[in-house]
Amino acid sequence: MRFDVVTIFPAMFDAVSEWGISSRALQRGLWQLHRWNPRDYARDAYRSIDDRPYGGGQGMVMLPETLADTLQAIAAAQGEPRAPVIHLTPRGRPLDQAHARHLSGLPALTLLASRYEAVDQRLLDRHVDDEISIGDFIVSGGELPAMLLIDALVRLLPGALNDPRSALEESFSTGLLEGPQYTRPEVFEGAPVPPVLLSGHHARIARWRRDQSLRVTRDRRPDLIARARSEGRLDAADERALSAMASETNTHKTG
Ligand SMILES: C[S@@+](CC[C@H](N)C(=O)[O-])C[C@H]1O[C@@H](n2cnc3c(N)ncnc32)[C@H](O)[C@@H]1O
């Protein structure tokens, strides 16, 4: 998969190209990263990329022409077909695992990591295909959001993870959050590992893990339980486990 990123801080992307799973996948040739600095396409001697907003107000707005020229250079480098252009912005659709999975199947993406208060709306209307948010909070620039997106997509590429089952079992892949995990020692600060995990009984362990996953999802993200139910992802054993948890809660409340 090919990523072209538009950023005034290209070096920040070393975080995904030089470290961890995404770096290893890059070395394996599973993805490529091309960085484009809009200052290289500035139209004045000061290499300006922003200006004050028409109508007044706080902050600066990114100039449409320099970004359009940068995107045009990227399209020329990509050849046909041009990759979809995604702008990272809090105004975008919040990223989730299903969307990440869809995007990871594409051959190429162009990511616009903007800065300042905004990007001129005409550039967005004419040159951007989609807008993605990483959550309902504000960070200072689009670089970290773009890197989050790259990392989420790259780990889904075949061959990126040493054990591809990891991606299938992780939180959200099943529609639920992952339950707790334990490693050595068997007793830590007086707390033992749940005995079922030491039983060697695979079916019982699988059931216990599923119940733990249901429990943590029910407690922290009940919306995901409702969605899993409406999508037919919960079977009779899951429903029994959830009812048992509900009656535990009721006993606590009334007891
Ligand atoms: C300070 S923010 C601008 C926020 C903008 N004035 C607003 O209220 O929507 C600067 C840049 O950081 C990035 N950014 C900030 N929060 C983000 C989020 N939650 N998701 C994606 N990008 C974000 C965007 O690229 C944005 O253009």
The ligand as an ORCA input file, in Angstrom:
! r2SCAN-3c Opt
* xyz 0 1
  C      -5.813     22.900     16.200
  S      -6.484     21.781     15.050
  C      -7.721     22.766     14.250
  C      -9.079     22.548     14.808
  C     -10.180     23.338     14.058
  N     -10.044     24.741     14.288
  C     -11.561     22.868     14.523
  O     -12.082     23.429     15.480
  O     -12.085     21.891     13.937
  C      -5.232     21.701     13.829
  C      -5.222     20.413     13.010
  O      -5.047     19.300     13.860
  C      -5.673     18.170     13.282
  N      -6.582     17.580     14.263
  C      -6.855     18.067     15.489
  N      -7.700     17.267     16.164
  C      -7.984     16.239     15.332
  C      -8.819     15.082     15.434
  N      -9.535     14.842     16.529
  N      -8.859     14.230     14.403
  C      -8.148     14.463     13.288
  N      -7.355     15.549     13.119
  C      -7.261     16.426     14.127
  C      -6.372     18.627     12.026
  O      -5.538     18.332     10.942
  C      -6.482     20.106     12.235
  O      -6.512     20.779     11.018
*
